[in-house]
Amino acid sequence: MPRIEAIPSQRHLFEVPADVSYLDAAAWSPLPRVVRAAGEAGILTKSRPWDHPRTAFPALAERTREAAARLIGAGADDVAIVGSVSHAMATAACNLAPARGGRLLRVADEFPSLRYAYDRLAAAHDLAVEEVPRPPDGDWTAALLAAIHKPSDKPLAIATLTPLHWTDGSLIDLDRLTPAVHAAGAALVIDATQAVGAMPVDVARWRPDFLAFPTYKWALGPYGVAFLYAAPHRQDGLPIEDNIGNRTPAAGARRYDRGELNDPVALSMAASGLDLIAAWGVPSIAARLRDLTDRLAEGVTALGLTVAPPHLRADHILGVHAPGGLPDGLMDRLQAARVFASERSGALRLSPHVWADPDDVARCLAALRDVLGSRTRNDTDWTGR
């Protein structure tokens, strides 16, 4: 297989100052300048509607839909535009009718958007919710395969999965898992929030019943725009809200479109961000992000912290753990050093995107060294060096 060339840093396309290390794309990405400009143009459209005929808005919605579909290997007819991943997941859950008495499978500490609607579905259909605990060896894929294949009088009815664990980037290999889910005859729902835009996603390969993702993280778009892929056999269901745009003759997944769809601000921004991702190419983005997270992994390991081995972590998110837990006040001290990241479930989550460069890595490692050095001096229980 030919080597994928990583794209260079795209910092010049963002408003990230040189002295800021923003390593928090998994929470909320900054907007590229072109995406901000698209939003400002959309605001002008709404400010002077007499200069901008509304007949142009449906074409903008379709452009956005097509851009989202291309990123996941789908057709435009297979994608609905919704307001959030929770909206998408509620829609998917309302259109699944599992046999009573089966199992609903997911990982422990899953994000709420992928839990709440399915807890309600499980209660309505007498499904046993099976949460696979975090495996001691970090291999979520092996743990999930064992759960899928284990003997049980409760057949697998639904699997709600993600390509990686949102808290720390631990890999969940859907290429290995989805064939097992399909062989069990279960429905498959995928939350690709932490994947689309940063790692390859292919609905043709995974064959989910439903898959959802937003734009405000890795797809470099605004808050309030998300997409729901519905497999062809799942496109005759009911939306969770009825509006003039998703009623007959709406074709395919458009029947799940949100109301007030034709927003010139949000759609323009979303389409612009998706177009940037497509122009760079997701494999080339992933190659750059792997280089950055590998540098971070090497550096934090030298500080006495721990990360998952390379084959068990995604390219773009690095979860960092400390013996005895992360130091108190870590996030505040990092922010004081102009390093921005997140703490999730006891892990420091570092998530660079295309604006990040080796200087960001160096600033982050220097700030961590200062914090940990302080703890070494003041806490006799700290064993990191």
Stockholm file with secondary structure:
# STOCKHOLM 1.0

chainA/1-385         MPRIEAIPSQRHLFEVPADVSYLDAAAWSPLPRVVRAAGEAGILTKSRPWDHPRTAFPALAERTREAAARLIGAGADDVAIVGSVSHAMATAACNLAPARGGRLLRVADEFPSLRYAYDRLAAAHDLAVEEVPRPPDGDWTAALLAAIHKPSDKPLAIATLTPLHWTDGSLIDLDRLTPAVHAAGAALVIDATQAVGAMPVDVARWRPDFLAFPTYKWALGPYGVAFLYAAPHRQDGLPIEDNIGNRTPAAGARRYDRGELNDPVALSMAASGLDLIAAWGVPSIAARLRDLTDRLAEGVTALGLTVAPPHLRADHILGVHAPGGLPDGLMDRLQAARVFASERSGALRLSPHVWADPDDVARCLAALRDVLGSRTRNDTDWTGR
#=GR chainA/1-385 SS CCCCCCCCCCGGGSCCCTTCEECBTTTCCCCCHHHHHHHHHHHHHHHSGGGSCGGGHHHHHHHHHHHHHHHTTCCGGGEEEESCHHHHHHHHHHTCCCCTTCEEEEETTCCGGGTHHHHHHHHHTTCEEEEECCCTTSCHHHHHHHHHHSCCSSCEEEEEECSBCTTTCBBCCHHHHHHHHHHTTCEEEEECTTTTTTSCCCHHHHCCSEEEEESSSTTCCCTTCEEEEECGGGTTSCCSSCCTTSSTTCCGGGGGCCSSCCCHHHHHHHHHHHHHHHHHCHHHHHHHHHHHHHHHHHHHHHTTCBCCCGGGBCSSCEEEBCTTSCCTTHHHHHHHTTEECEEETTEEEEBCCTTCCHHHHHHHHHHHHHHHHHHHHHCTTCCCC
#=GC SS_cons         CCCCCCCCCCGGGSCCCTTCEECBTTTCCCCCHHHHHHHHHHHHHHHSGGGSCGGGHHHHHHHHHHHHHHHTTCCGGGEEEESCHHHHHHHHHHTCCCCTTCEEEEETTCCGGGTHHHHHHHHHTTCEEEEECCCTTSCHHHHHHHHHHSCCSSCEEEEEECSBCTTTCBBCCHHHHHHHHHHTTCEEEEECTTTTTTSCCCHHHHCCSEEEEESSSTTCCCTTCEEEEECGGGTTSCCSSCCTTSSTTCCGGGGGCCSSCCCHHHHHHHHHHHHHHHHHCHHHHHHHHHHHHHHHHHHHHHTTCBCCCGGGBCSSCEEEBCTTSCCTTHHHHHHHTTEECEEETTEEEEBCCTTCCHHHHHHHHHHHHHHHHHHHHHCTTCCCC
//
